[in-house]
Amino acid sequence: MPGPDYIVDIEGLAAPDPVESDASLRGRPWIAIHWRCCGVYSRIYRNAAATSYEGRCPKCGHPVRLAVGAQGTSARFFEAG
């Protein structure tokens, strides 16, 4: 039985998954960010030196940098912007 008739795939509209498209990020630790500035979610990845998580809002480019602390945190979702 085919899937529901209300699901439409339009070639070329789906954004590529950054983890699949950038091999340098594959396996790198990440955290989720809710960008209040544009109301979107994305991942930001730990930098190569493992000193911070850095990224930009995917819509407006607002930057964020979260330092990696000695005590750490169990939180995986944060807000920025």
Gaussian input, Z-matrix of N, CA and C with variables (Angstrom, degrees):
# hf/3-21g

backbone

0 1
 N
 C     1     B1
 C     2     B2     1     A1
 N     3     B3     2     A2     1     D1
 C     4     B4     3     A3     2     D2
 C     5     B5     4     A4     3     D3
 N     6     B6     5     A5     4     D4
 C     7     B7     6     A6     5     D5
 C     8     B8     7     A7     6     D6
 N     9     B9     8     A8     7     D7
 C    10    B10     9     A9     8     D8
 C    11    B11    10    A10     9     D9
 N    12    B12    11    A11    10    D10
 C    13    B13    12    A12    11    D11
 C    14    B14    13    A13    12    D12
 N    15    B15    14    A14    13    D13
 C    16    B16    15    A15    14    D14
 C    17    B17    16    A16    15    D15
 N    18    B18    17    A17    16    D16
 C    19    B19    18    A18    17    D17
 C    20    B20    19    A19    18    D18
 N    21    B21    20    A20    19    D19
 C    22    B22    21    A21    20    D20
 C    23    B23    22    A22    21    D21
 N    24    B24    23    A23    22    D22
 C    25    B25    24    A24    23    D23
 C    26    B26    25    A25    24    D24
 N    27    B27    26    A26    25    D25
 C    28    B28    27    A27    26    D26
 C    29    B29    28    A28    27    D27
 N    30    B30    29    A29    28    D28
 C    31    B31    30    A30    29    D29
 C    32    B32    31    A31    30    D30
 N    33    B33    32    A32    31    D31
 C    34    B34    33    A33    32    D32
 C    35    B35    34    A34    33    D33
 N    36    B36    35    A35    34    D34
 C    37    B37    36    A36    35    D35
 C    38    B38    37    A37    36    D36
 N    39    B39    38    A38    37    D37
 C    40    B40    39    A39    38    D38
 C    41    B41    40    A40    39    D39
 N    42    B42    41    A41    40    D40
 C    43    B43    42    A42    41    D41
 C    44    B44    43    A43    42    D42
 N    45    B45    44    A44    43    D43
 C    46    B46    45    A45    44    D44
 C    47    B47    46    A46    45    D45
 N    48    B48    47    A47    46    D46
 C    49    B49    48    A48    47    D47
 C    50    B50    49    A49    48    D48
 N    51    B51    50    A50    49    D49
 C    52    B52    51    A51    50    D50
 C    53    B53    52    A52    51    D51
 N    54    B54    53    A53    52    D52
 C    55    B55    54    A54    53    D53
 C    56    B56    55    A55    54    D54
 N    57    B57    56    A56    55    D55
 C    58    B58    57    A57    56    D56
 C    59    B59    58    A58    57    D57
 N    60    B60    59    A59    58    D58
 C    61    B61    60    A60    59    D59
 C    62    B62    61    A61    60    D60
 N    63    B63    62    A62    61    D61
 C    64    B64    63    A63    62    D62
 C    65    B65    64    A64    63    D63
 N    66    B66    65    A65    64    D64
 C    67    B67    66    A66    65    D65
 C    68    B68    67    A67    66    D66
 N    69    B69    68    A68    67    D67
 C    70    B70    69    A69    68    D68
 C    71    B71    70    A70    69    D69
 N    72    B72    71    A71    70    D70
 C    73    B73    72    A72    71    D71
 C    74    B74    73    A73    72    D72
 N    75    B75    74    A74    73    D73
 C    76    B76    75    A75    74    D74
 C    77    B77    76    A76    75    D75
 N    78    B78    77    A77    76    D76
 C    79    B79    78    A78    77    D77
 C    80    B80    79    A79    78    D78
 N    81    B81    80    A80    79    D79
 C    82    B82    81    A81    80    D80
 C    83    B83    82    A82    81    D81
 N    84    B84    83    A83    82    D82
 C    85    B85    84    A84    83    D83
 C    86    B86    85    A85    84    D84
 N    87    B87    86    A86    85    D85
 C    88    B88    87    A87    86    D86
 C    89    B89    88    A88    87    D87
 N    90    B90    89    A89    88    D88
 C    91    B91    90    A90    89    D89
 C    92    B92    91    A91    90    D90
 N    93    B93    92    A92    91    D91
 C    94    B94    93    A93    92    D92
 C    95    B95    94    A94    93    D93
 N    96    B96    95    A95    94    D94
 C    97    B97    96    A96    95    D95
 C    98    B98    97    A97    96    D96
 N    99    B99    98    A98    97    D97
 C   100   B100    99    A99    98    D98
 C   101   B101   100   A100    99    D99
 N   102   B102   101   A101   100   D100
 C   103   B103   102   A102   101   D101
 C   104   B104   103   A103   102   D102
 N   105   B105   104   A104   103   D103
 C   106   B106   105   A105   104   D104
 C   107   B107   106   A106   105   D105
 N   108   B108   107   A107   106   D106
 C   109   B109   108   A108   107   D107
 C   110   B110   109   A109   108   D108
 N   111   B111   110   A110   109   D109
 C   112   B112   111   A111   110   D110
 C   113   B113   112   A112   111   D111
 N   114   B114   113   A113   112   D112
 C   115   B115   114   A114   113   D113
 C   116   B116   115   A115   114   D114
 N   117   B117   116   A116   115   D115
 C   118   B118   117   A117   116   D116
 C   119   B119   118   A118   117   D117
 N   120   B120   119   A119   118   D118
 C   121   B121   120   A120   119   D119
 C   122   B122   121   A121   120   D120
 N   123   B123   122   A122   121   D121
 C   124   B124   123   A123   122   D122
 C   125   B125   124   A124   123   D123
 N   126   B126   125   A125   124   D124
 C   127   B127   126   A126   125   D125
 C   128   B128   127   A127   126   D126
 N   129   B129   128   A128   127   D127
 C   130   B130   129   A129   128   D128
 C   131   B131   130   A130   129   D129
 N   132   B132   131   A131   130   D130
 C   133   B133   132   A132   131   D131
 C   134   B134   133   A133   132   D132
 N   135   B135   134   A134   133   D133
 C   136   B136   135   A135   134   D134
 C   137   B137   136   A136   135   D135
 N   138   B138   137   A137   136   D136
 C   139   B139   138   A138   137   D137
 C   140   B140   139   A139   138   D138
 N   141   B141   140   A140   139   D139
 C   142   B142   141   A141   140   D140
 C   143   B143   142   A142   141   D141
 N   144   B144   143   A143   142   D142
 C   145   B145   144   A144   143   D143
 C   146   B146   145   A145   144   D144
 N   147   B147   146   A146   145   D145
 C   148   B148   147   A147   146   D146
 C   149   B149   148   A148   147   D147
 N   150   B150   149   A149   148   D148
 C   151   B151   150   A150   149   D149
 C   152   B152   151   A151   150   D150
 N   153   B153   152   A152   151   D151
 C   154   B154   153   A153   152   D152
 C   155   B155   154   A154   153   D153
 N   156   B156   155   A155   154   D154
 C   157   B157   156   A156   155   D155
 C   158   B158   157   A157   156   D156
 N   159   B159   158   A158   157   D157
 C   160   B160   159   A159   158   D158
 C   161   B161   160   A160   159   D159
 N   162   B162   161   A161   160   D160
 C   163   B163   162   A162   161   D161
 C   164   B164   163   A163   162   D162
 N   165   B165   164   A164   163   D163
 C   166   B166   165   A165   164   D164
 C   167   B167   166   A166   165   D165
 N   168   B168   167   A167   166   D166
 C   169   B169   168   A168   167   D167
 C   170   B170   169   A169   168   D168
 N   171   B171   170   A170   169   D169
 C   172   B172   171   A171   170   D170
 C   173   B173   172   A172   171   D171
 N   174   B174   173   A173   172   D172
 C   175   B175   174   A174   173   D173
 C   176   B176   175   A175   174   D174
 N   177   B177   176   A176   175   D175
 C   178   B178   177   A177   176   D176
 C   179   B179   178   A178   177   D177
 N   180   B180   179   A179   178   D178
 C   181   B181   180   A180   179   D179
 C   182   B182   181   A181   180   D180
 N   183   B183   182   A182   181   D181
 C   184   B184   183   A183   182   D182
 C   185   B185   184   A184   183   D183
 N   186   B186   185   A185   184   D184
 C   187   B187   186   A186   185   D185
 C   188   B188   187   A187   186   D186
 N   189   B189   188   A188   187   D187
 C   190   B190   189   A189   188   D188
 C   191   B191   190   A190   189   D189
 N   192   B192   191   A191   190   D190
 C   193   B193   192   A192   191   D191
 C   194   B194   193   A193   192   D192
 N   195   B195   194   A194   193   D193
 C   196   B196   195   A195   194   D194
 C   197   B197   196   A196   195   D195
 N   198   B198   197   A197   196   D196
 C   199   B199   198   A198   197   D197
 C   200   B200   199   A199   198   D198
 N   201   B201   200   A200   199   D199
 C   202   B202   201   A201   200   D200
 C   203   B203   202   A202   201   D201
 N   204   B204   203   A203   202   D202
 C   205   B205   204   A204   203   D203
 C   206   B206   205   A205   204   D204
 N   207   B207   206   A206   205   D205
 C   208   B208   207   A207   206   D206
 C   209   B209   208   A208   207   D207
 N   210   B210   209   A209   208   D208
 C   211   B211   210   A210   209   D209
 C   212   B212   211   A211   210   D210
 N   213   B213   212   A212   211   D211
 C   214   B214   213   A213   212   D212
 C   215   B215   214   A214   213   D213
 N   216   B216   215   A215   214   D214
 C   217   B217   216   A216   215   D215
 C   218   B218   217   A217   216   D216
 N   219   B219   218   A218   217   D217
 C   220   B220   219   A219   218   D218
 C   221   B221   220   A220   219   D219
 N   222   B222   221   A221   220   D220
 C   223   B223   222   A222   221   D221
 C   224   B224   223   A223   222   D222
 N   225   B225   224   A224   223   D223
 C   226   B226   225   A225   224   D224
 C   227   B227   226   A226   225   D225
 N   228   B228   227   A227   226   D226
 C   229   B229   228   A228   227   D227
 C   230   B230   229   A229   228   D228
 N   231   B231   230   A230   229   D229
 C   232   B232   231   A231   230   D230
 C   233   B233   232   A232   231   D231
 N   234   B234   233   A233   232   D232
 C   235   B235   234   A234   233   D233
 C   236   B236   235   A235   234   D234
 N   237   B237   236   A236   235   D235
 C   238   B238   237   A237   236   D236
 C   239   B239   238   A238   237   D237
 N   240   B240   239   A239   238   D238
 C   241   B241   240   A240   239   D239
 C   242   B242   241   A241   240   D240

   B1=1.4527
   B2=1.5272
   B3=1.3284
   B4=1.4597
   B5=1.5244
   B6=1.3395
   B7=1.4638
   B8=1.5138
   B9=1.3182
   B10=1.4684
   B11=1.5282
   B12=1.3225
   B13=1.4581
   B14=1.5311
   B15=1.3401
   B16=1.4461
   B17=1.5395
   B18=1.3073
   B19=1.4587
   B20=1.5167
   B21=1.3216
   B22=1.4537
   B23=1.5232
   B24=1.3078
   B25=1.4621
   B26=1.5104
   B27=1.3312
   B28=1.4525
   B29=1.5259
   B30=1.3111
   B31=1.4577
   B32=1.5184
   B33=1.3258
   B34=1.4529
   B35=1.5182
   B36=1.3286
   B37=1.4595
   B38=1.5163
   B39=1.3048
   B40=1.4627
   B41=1.5208
   B42=1.3268
   B43=1.4640
   B44=1.5167
   B45=1.3149
   B46=1.4589
   B47=1.5147
   B48=1.3140
   B49=1.4487
   B50=1.5239
   B51=1.3638
   B52=1.4565
   B53=1.5230
   B54=1.3221
   B55=1.4586
   B56=1.5190
   B57=1.3318
   B58=1.4537
   B59=1.5182
   B60=1.3344
   B61=1.4535
   B62=1.5196
   B63=1.3189
   B64=1.4560
   B65=1.5237
   B66=1.3192
   B67=1.4620
   B68=1.5264
   B69=1.3582
   B70=1.4598
   B71=1.5266
   B72=1.3484
   B73=1.4702
   B74=1.5229
   B75=1.3047
   B76=1.4597
   B77=1.5274
   B78=1.3223
   B79=1.4554
   B80=1.5227
   B81=1.3302
   B82=1.4623
   B83=1.5290
   B84=1.3405
   B85=1.4736
   B86=1.5268
   B87=1.3458
   B88=1.4539
   B89=1.5126
   B90=1.3332
   B91=1.4620
   B92=1.5260
   B93=1.3137
   B94=1.4670
   B95=1.5239
   B96=1.3259
   B97=1.4617
   B98=1.5230
   B99=1.3342
   B100=1.4654
   B101=1.5170
   B102=1.3256
   B103=1.4603
   B104=1.5225
   B105=1.3354
   B106=1.4700
   B107=1.5204
   B108=1.3277
   B109=1.4642
   B110=1.5238
   B111=1.3296
   B112=1.4675
   B113=1.5268
   B114=1.3307
   B115=1.4602
   B116=1.5235
   B117=1.3358
   B118=1.4577
   B119=1.5259
   B120=1.3184
   B121=1.4541
   B122=1.5170
   B123=1.3236
   B124=1.4612
   B125=1.5240
   B126=1.3070
   B127=1.4560
   B128=1.5203
   B129=1.3427
   B130=1.4495
   B131=1.5227
   B132=1.3034
   B133=1.4578
   B134=1.5156
   B135=1.3449
   B136=1.4578
   B137=1.5231
   B138=1.3235
   B139=1.4577
   B140=1.5303
   B141=1.3146
   B142=1.4673
   B143=1.5245
   B144=1.3324
   B145=1.4651
   B146=1.5276
   B147=1.3470
   B148=1.4686
   B149=1.5229
   B150=1.3414
   B151=1.4603
   B152=1.5213
   B153=1.3414
   B154=1.4699
   B155=1.5240
   B156=1.3307
   B157=1.4573
   B158=1.5202
   B159=1.3324
   B160=1.4552
   B161=1.5174
   B162=1.3277
   B163=1.4547
   B164=1.5099
   B165=1.3318
   B166=1.4642
   B167=1.5208
   B168=1.3329
   B169=1.4576
   B170=1.5320
   B171=1.3330
   B172=1.4635
   B173=1.5235
   B174=1.3363
   B175=1.4693
   B176=1.5213
   B177=1.3348
   B178=1.4672
   B179=1.5237
   B180=1.3160
   B181=1.4527
   B182=1.5187
   B183=1.3395
   B184=1.4657
   B185=1.5340
   B186=1.3479
   B187=1.4673
   B188=1.5275
   B189=1.3246
   B190=1.4583
   B191=1.5263
   B192=1.3282
   B193=1.4584
   B194=1.5113
   B195=1.3259
   B196=1.4576
   B197=1.5220
   B198=1.3226
   B199=1.4611
   B200=1.5229
   B201=1.3167
   B202=1.4635
   B203=1.5220
   B204=1.3392
   B205=1.4578
   B206=1.5133
   B207=1.3066
   B208=1.4631
   B209=1.5265
   B210=1.3386
   B211=1.4581
   B212=1.5217
   B213=1.3367
   B214=1.4574
   B215=1.5189
   B216=1.3307
   B217=1.4609
   B218=1.5223
   B219=1.2935
   B220=1.4621
   B221=1.5309
   B222=1.3412
   B223=1.4690
   B224=1.5164
   B225=1.3288
   B226=1.4710
   B227=1.5260
   B228=1.3360
   B229=1.4638
   B230=1.5389
   B231=1.3351
   B232=1.4436
   B233=1.5218
   B234=1.3501
   B235=1.4703
   B236=1.5200
   B237=1.3257
   B238=1.4690
   B239=1.5122
   B240=1.3320
   B241=1.4634
   B242=1.4349
   A1=108.50
   A2=118.53
   A3=120.91
   A4=111.42
   A5=114.71
   A6=120.64
   A7=111.81
   A8=116.59
   A9=120.79
   A10=111.38
   A11=116.07
   A12=120.24
   A13=113.43
   A14=118.01
   A15=120.17
   A16=112.22
   A17=118.56
   A18=122.02
   A19=107.95
   A20=115.71
   A21=121.12
   A22=108.74
   A23=117.10
   A24=122.03
   A25=108.00
   A26=116.26
   A27=120.79
   A28=106.91
   A29=115.38
   A30=120.71
   A31=110.64
   A32=115.61
   A33=121.32
   A34=114.91
   A35=119.52
   A36=120.83
   A37=113.73
   A38=117.55
   A39=120.46
   A40=109.77
   A41=116.12
   A42=120.45
   A43=108.88
   A44=117.89
   A45=119.59
   A46=111.19
   A47=116.47
   A48=122.31
   A49=107.74
   A50=118.83
   A51=119.72
   A52=113.17
   A53=117.57
   A54=119.89
   A55=110.32
   A56=117.36
   A57=120.68
   A58=111.94
   A59=118.09
   A60=120.75
   A61=112.91
   A62=119.64
   A63=121.86
   A64=109.19
   A65=115.89
   A66=121.42
   A67=111.85
   A68=118.71
   A69=120.38
   A70=111.99
   A71=118.40
   A72=121.69
   A73=112.67
   A74=117.85
   A75=121.78
   A76=110.11
   A77=116.89
   A78=122.42
   A79=114.24
   A80=118.00
   A81=120.85
   A82=109.38
   A83=118.11
   A84=120.37
   A85=111.38
   A86=115.56
   A87=121.51
   A88=110.14
   A89=115.16
   A90=122.20
   A91=107.38
   A92=115.73
   A93=121.20
   A94=108.91
   A95=115.62
   A96=122.75
   A97=109.61
   A98=115.61
   A99=120.25
   A100=105.69
   A101=116.25
   A102=122.25
   A103=108.30
   A104=116.45
   A105=121.08
   A106=111.25
   A107=117.77
   A108=121.22
   A109=112.00
   A110=117.44
   A111=120.72
   A112=113.24
   A113=117.29
   A114=120.58
   A115=114.18
   A116=117.38
   A117=120.93
   A118=109.98
   A119=115.64
   A120=122.92
   A121=108.96
   A122=116.05
   A123=120.84
   A124=108.91
   A125=115.22
   A126=121.52
   A127=108.64
   A128=115.91
   A129=120.19
   A130=106.26
   A131=115.88
   A132=121.94
   A133=111.49
   A134=114.94
   A135=120.90
   A136=108.58
   A137=116.49
   A138=119.70
   A139=110.42
   A140=116.06
   A141=121.51
   A142=112.43
   A143=117.64
   A144=121.35
   A145=112.48
   A146=117.59
   A147=124.17
   A148=112.56
   A149=116.72
   A150=120.57
   A151=113.17
   A152=117.39
   A153=119.97
   A154=110.41
   A155=114.21
   A156=122.77
   A157=105.82
   A158=117.41
   A159=120.85
   A160=110.58
   A161=115.67
   A162=119.24
   A163=111.32
   A164=114.83
   A165=122.76
   A166=109.26
   A167=115.45
   A168=120.96
   A169=107.74
   A170=117.28
   A171=119.22
   A172=114.08
   A173=118.19
   A174=120.21
   A175=112.62
   A176=117.29
   A177=119.51
   A178=113.99
   A179=118.03
   A180=120.99
   A181=115.62
   A182=117.44
   A183=120.89
   A184=109.09
   A185=118.88
   A186=120.57
   A187=112.62
   A188=115.60
   A189=121.67
   A190=107.81
   A191=114.94
   A192=121.78
   A193=107.51
   A194=117.15
   A195=123.03
   A196=107.96
   A197=116.48
   A198=121.06
   A199=110.91
   A200=115.59
   A201=122.00
   A202=106.43
   A203=116.84
   A204=121.25
   A205=112.92
   A206=116.13
   A207=121.89
   A208=111.99
   A209=117.49
   A210=121.66
   A211=112.11
   A212=117.39
   A213=121.29
   A214=112.56
   A215=115.09
   A216=122.19
   A217=108.37
   A218=116.37
   A219=120.05
   A220=111.17
   A221=117.04
   A222=121.23
   A223=110.50
   A224=115.97
   A225=121.63
   A226=111.73
   A227=117.28
   A228=121.20
   A229=108.91
   A230=114.67
   A231=121.20
   A232=110.18
   A233=116.08
   A234=120.75
   A235=108.04
   A236=114.87
   A237=121.08
   A238=108.96
   A239=116.01
   A240=121.38
   A241=111.34
   D1=126.94
   D2=-179.82
   D3=-68.38
   D4=164.47
   D5=-179.99
   D6=-67.50
   D7=177.34
   D8=-179.39
   D9=-58.81
   D10=147.25
   D11=-177.78
   D12=-79.76
   D13=-3.23
   D14=-179.62
   D15=-95.13
   D16=2.37
   D17=175.85
   D18=-96.55
   D19=122.70
   D20=-177.47
   D21=-122.77
   D22=125.99
   D23=174.01
   D24=-99.56
   D25=121.33
   D26=177.93
   D27=-113.21
   D28=112.28
   D29=-176.67
   D30=-58.89
   D31=135.23
   D32=177.28
   D33=93.04
   D34=-8.44
   D35=-179.06
   D36=-95.21
   D37=-23.13
   D38=-178.16
   D39=-74.59
   D40=131.51
   D41=176.95
   D42=-77.42
   D43=139.57
   D44=179.16
   D45=-67.50
   D46=146.62
   D47=176.26
   D48=-71.90
   D49=122.17
   D50=-176.47
   D51=-61.00
   D52=-30.08
   D53=179.13
   D54=-68.43
   D55=-38.58
   D56=178.99
   D57=-75.30
   D58=-31.74
   D59=-175.00
   D60=-88.33
   D61=-17.48
   D62=-179.88
   D63=-123.00
   D64=99.94
   D65=-176.15
   D66=-61.30
   D67=-25.88
   D68=-178.95
   D69=-68.65
   D70=-20.14
   D71=179.52
   D72=-92.04
   D73=-17.65
   D74=-177.14
   D75=-58.94
   D76=121.89
   D77=178.87
   D78=86.62
   D79=-7.53
   D80=179.79
   D81=-78.14
   D82=138.28
   D83=178.15
   D84=-59.11
   D85=145.17
   D86=-178.74
   D87=-142.26
   D88=162.87
   D89=171.87
   D90=-131.21
   D91=157.19
   D92=179.52
   D93=-94.80
   D94=138.65
   D95=179.78
   D96=-123.27
   D97=130.78
   D98=168.32
   D99=-95.89
   D100=115.32
   D101=-179.60
   D102=-86.29
   D103=101.93
   D104=-179.75
   D105=-62.89
   D106=-30.33
   D107=-177.41
   D108=-59.78
   D109=-35.23
   D110=-176.15
   D111=-126.78
   D112=1.36
   D113=177.27
   D114=66.97
   D115=34.73
   D116=179.65
   D117=-124.73
   D118=163.51
   D119=176.13
   D120=-114.20
   D121=149.27
   D122=172.03
   D123=-158.11
   D124=173.89
   D125=173.26
   D126=-99.11
   D127=147.36
   D128=165.17
   D129=-124.07
   D130=147.94
   D131=-171.61
   D132=-110.34
   D133=152.21
   D134=176.64
   D135=-68.31
   D136=140.24
   D137=-179.46
   D138=-71.30
   D139=167.76
   D140=-175.53
   D141=-62.74
   D142=-29.62
   D143=179.44
   D144=-80.41
   D145=-6.42
   D146=-179.42
   D147=61.72
   D148=31.64
   D149=-179.88
   D150=-103.58
   D151=-18.92
   D152=-179.23
   D153=-162.11
   D154=165.03
   D155=170.92
   D156=-104.00
   D157=128.33
   D158=-175.09
   D159=-132.86
   D160=142.03
   D161=177.65
   D162=-171.24
   D163=-179.46
   D164=-179.76
   D165=-135.07
   D166=149.02
   D167=175.22
   D168=-58.26
   D169=131.66
   D170=-178.54
   D171=-68.66
   D172=-14.74
   D173=179.81
   D174=-98.61
   D175=-52.07
   D176=-173.99
   D177=-107.10
   D178=-11.57
   D179=177.18
   D180=85.55
   D181=7.71
   D182=179.11
   D183=-57.15
   D184=126.61
   D185=-176.95
   D186=-84.90
   D187=155.41
   D188=173.00
   D189=-145.00
   D190=145.23
   D191=176.12
   D192=-139.28
   D193=122.81
   D194=178.57
   D195=-116.16
   D196=116.82
   D197=-178.83
   D198=-70.17
   D199=147.02
   D200=174.83
   D201=-87.11
   D202=117.57
   D203=-178.08
   D204=-93.95
   D205=160.42
   D206=-179.47
   D207=-62.30
   D208=-37.37
   D209=-178.67
   D210=-82.90
   D211=-25.21
   D212=179.37
   D213=69.06
   D214=-174.30
   D215=177.62
   D216=-152.50
   D217=154.48
   D218=177.09
   D219=-91.81
   D220=-5.02
   D221=179.88
   D222=-68.11
   D223=142.08
   D224=178.06
   D225=-119.16
   D226=-9.77
   D227=-178.01
   D228=-123.52
   D229=132.94
   D230=-178.73
   D231=-135.73
   D232=167.13
   D233=176.58
   D234=-119.51
   D235=144.83
   D236=178.80
   D237=-147.15
   D238=169.65
   D239=174.11
   D240=88.80

